[in-house]
Amino acid sequence: MAATISARDLQNHTAEVLRRVAAGEEIEVLEDNRPVARIGPVARRRQWLLAADVIGELVRLGPDGHRTS
């Protein structure tokens, strides 16, 4: 279950909330005790490809550069 914070507390403590989210926490924002938003970390894209993935794709492409399967 996500942690909760009031919209007013979010406004007053934005930097702290963003640090928590950056650390992986998901936070639900409440307005009049009703959930109105959920803030969560952005899924990080891998910057590097694994060698096994690259080799596997090259094998699947075959010598002429077309998929073999």
N, C-alpha and C positions, 0 to 999 in steps of 0.2 A: 504494500500500500504506500502511496506517495505521501510525503510530508505535506502539511498544509500551511498556508500563510494568508493573512488577510490582504486585500488590495492595498490598504493603507500601510501595513507593515512592509509590503513589497516596495511601495514608493519610498518609504523612509530608510530601507535597508537593501537597496538594489544591489550594491556592490557585494555585500555578503551573500545574498541569494545567488548571484551569478557565480561566485566562487564555489558554492555548494553544488550548483548545477554542473559546472566545469569539472568537478571532482566525481561526477557520475550520478548525483542524486536527482530524483524527479520530484518536483514540487507543484502542488495543486493550489491555485489562487482562488480564494473565496471572497465573494461580495455578498454582504447580508447573509453570511453562513451558507451560501450556495456556491458550488463550484462553477467558475466561469472560464477558467483557463488551466492549462497544465504546461509547465515549463520543464524541459528535459534536455539532456545533452544531445548534441548533434552527433550522429554516427560518423565516426572518423573513417575516411577512405584510406586504404592502404597505399602508401606512396611507392612501395617497391613490390615487384612481382616475385613470387617464389620461383626459383630455377626449375623446380619440378613442374610447375604449372606451364611455364614457357616451353619446356621440352615436350610436355604432353601435348600441347597445342600444335607444335611443329610436327610431331609424329602424326597427329590426326589430320593435319593438312596434307601430308604426303609430299613427295618430291616435286610435283607440279604446282603446288600451292593451293590445291583444291581439297576440300574435306573428303576423307576416305570413308567416313561412317556417318 
